[in-house]
Amino acid sequence: MKVKIKSVIAAAALSLSAATAQANTIVEIAAGDDRFSTLVAAVTAAGLAETLSGPGPFTVYAPVNDAFAALPEGTVETLLKPENKGQLTNVLLYHVDDRKLTADMIPSGSNYFKPVLASERLCITASADGVTIADGTGQMANVVIADIQADNGVIHVVDKVLLPGTRPACH
């Protein structure tokens, strides 16, 4: 019995190391998860898939489909129209940092972070209750899954689409 358990553990360890050896970019991870189908469609429509598949590093605050569904009716469809590519690109770049920021790198308290959309700021608050992100509208997103590791950065799953606007107040 001991030999069988050891070989099962060894096989599991080998398959785990083989899985982590495969190259998975942020885009590949998102494309492989149905919860991000709206995000993947938006990234593709904005022409950002190639960039976010590049070497990075990137931190992506990735909204799930339910976050997009919670936007006012017609918002997603409007943003996906070719004539609104610039606006869609700005919204998406608001969700990207050009550094790899794991959850343990976010200091306690409220701090401003500069996304790739350089004209804007995010206010990220880390506390014992978790991590929240205030966007330019003053709305808060919760990080519901942190630190999904990719070869070119890290993904933090959020429950709200972050929207640019007036500078969020950190408190």
ABEGO torsion letter per residue (X at the ends): XAAAAAAAAAAAAAAAAAAAABBBBAAAAAAABAAAAAAAAAAAAAGAAAAAABAOBBBBBBBBAAAAAABBBGAAAAAABAAAAAAAAAAAAAABBABBBBAAABBBEBBBBBBABAABBBBBBBBAAEBBBBBAAGBBBBBABBGBBBAAEBBBBBABBBBBEBBBBBX
